[in-house]
Amino acid sequence: MIDTRDRSRAFRVQIVQGCSGLFRDRESAEGRQSMGSRFGQVMRRLRGDSTVRAFARRANISASYVSMLEKGDINPSVKLAISLDRDLAANGGLLTAFVADAIEHRNVPSDTPIHQDGFVPTLVTDNAGDEDGEDATNRRQMLRLAGAAAMGTVIDDEATRRRLNDAMGAHRSLDEWSTAHEDHLHALRTRPPAQVAHDLSIDLDTLSRQIELAKGSELVELHRVTALLAAIQANAFTRLAQHGTALRWWETARWAADASRDLDIRLLVRAEEAGHGLYGQRSPQSVLRLLTEAEHLAGQRPMLKLAAIKAKALSKAGRHAEAEEALDRMTDLAHRGVRGDAQGFWTPNELYFSQSWVYAAMGREEAAARAREELLRLTSSYVYEANIQLHAAWAAIVSGGVEQGASQAATTIAAVPEQFRTVHVLETARMTLRAVPVEHRTRPAVGELRAILADSA
């Protein structure tokens, strides 16, 4: 039996390690690889599991240029550094790395003020020019570039802000942490997941330091906060297809939920973990095992989210009759007034989304369409909107309209901006593609869908 203090310490270490770098995967080969520049290292972390080609399209540069930047073989111009930081939602991370590289390699004082007055396409080049002349002065003036042109502000000096907070003895109240949880959950539904993961990592680092000092009832409440924020972070990394990192964050969320001794939080975290596992992170059988464990933990307590996820998991496993029975149980719970979680993760959207998924997989186009209509009435989430369009394509394919469905799916994916082509959207499109009968997989529309998915990988 592990000692409670040891378990708490292990939990806190996990939080600190999980937050220690932007999208850092501690066990990946990339994480152990020596990079040629800070800029290249940050770019590589931002890319995550995306292919170089897909990442290059998102960054609006060539794949070979991405490779050279990551290896440190070349350095970007001021204009390109600003553009990449903005387009890749790096929130100043690339700009900070650019400045650090420039200061290190050009021996420019770190406190040199920089003004944005256009662009210098050869800011960091092999021909330094006259270091005592006007060229050198211009280089020094541009080096701090800060995201002023990109975001209208100077580089966010997070370390300075934290030192100020520490010096003032800043301490977030539980109400403030509740607000932070709501803010990050809203961001998850409306902003690119890379931005969500980056912003949330800052709060998680703050939380880990506050946990170290907390005692008694405050520590228990902070465990609840940690469970919720870690679940959001796991969700964000799932959307980025960084599944190894996501799985570790799910583990941290479970540890924190168990430490809180709050059954509702424990069930919520497990349901969220199982639900996101359906998007290429786990097999349907593994997800069903997680659900069985959660149901055992719940005992007689009904939970809408568990019923909804079970319906989708059974559907993905090809057990359509059982999936429809699970849908009926979910609908019955809703009619009996069973409410979703009180933490904001559950919304009525999930009722109709689950129906749309299950009926699409069965080829029941009319039933799926009714669920989509109800869902569109309630939601403005980019994930839901893209996925239910894919459900319509999925239902059409299963019903025999292969050309129509494949064309609709390809059009849907093409319309989604690169930064919003999350694993949730792409995996739904892959499920749609897998529904195409073998004898129809050489059709032009199917080839188009396959190609756009390959490009988005």
Helices and strands as residue ranges (DSSP letters): H 4-19, H 29-32, H 38-47, H 52-59, H 63-71, H 78-87, H 93-106, H 134-142, H 148-151, H 158-167, H 174-190, H 193-213, H 216-239, H 243-260, H 263-277, H 284-298, H 304-316, H 320-335, H 349-362, H 365-378, H 382-398, H 402-415, G 418-420, H 423-434, G 438-440, H 444-456
